[in-house]
């Protein structure tokens, strides 16, 4: 039963083609996907630079957050010392 179902599924999928969905597009007769003739997409370079910008900004924000956390720890320690001095 499994063999029949698998065979029917493979047969049905082999009849499918992406070309059926895009009837208005002229597909090349023989296109080689691994060839070097494919151009770099402009959007890829833009996304790469945007990603680098976000990464740089995240690093800067993390540095600022670490600095702020250290300042908060120092202020809490100072407040605790001041409370001890007032209590004595």
N, C-alpha and C positions, 0 to 999 in steps of 0.2 A: 504494500500500500504506500509506504514511504517512497519507494523507488518510483512508483507511478506519479505521485504528487510532485516529487522533485523533477522528474522528466518533463511533466506538463509545465511546471513553473519555468524551467530553463528554456523550453521551447517558446513560451509566451514572451519571456524577456528578450530572447534573441530577435524577435520580430520588432521590438521597440527601437526607435532611433530618435536622437535629438533633432534630426533634420525634419521630422514630422511636425515638430512644434513651431518651427520657423520657416514657413513656406515662402516668405518674402525675401529671405536671405539667400544669396548665391554662395554656396559652399565651394571651396576650391576642389578640383578633381583629386589632387594628391597633395595633401598638406602634411608636412613632417613637424610634429610638435617639438621634437628634440633639436630641431635645426637652429642655427644661429641667426636666422633671418627675422626672427620675431623681435619687434622693438620693445624697449623698456617703456612701461606705462608711466605717464607723468604723475598719475595719482599716487603711485608707489613712492616716488621720491618725496612728494608732499607729505604723505603719511609718515615716512621715515623721519623727516625733519620735525614734524609735529610731535612724534613720539620722543625724539631727543629733547625737544623743548620741554615737554611734560616731565621727562626724567630729570632734567636739570632743575626744574622748578620744584619737583618733589624732594630732591636732595637738599635744596636751599630751605624749603619748608621744614624738613626734618632737622636740619641744623638749628633753625630758629626755635623749633619746639624743644629740642634738647637744651638749648640755652635758657629758655623760659622755665623749663622744669628744674634746672639747676638753681636758677634764681629763686624759684618758689621754695625749694628745699632750704636754701640759705636764709630766706626770710622767716621761715617757720622755726629754724634753729635759733635765730636771733630773738624772735618773739618768745620762745621758751626760756632763753637766758634772761630776758627782761622780766618775765613773770617770776622767775626764781629770785631775782634781785629785789623786786618789789615785795615779794612775800617774806623776805628776811627782814 
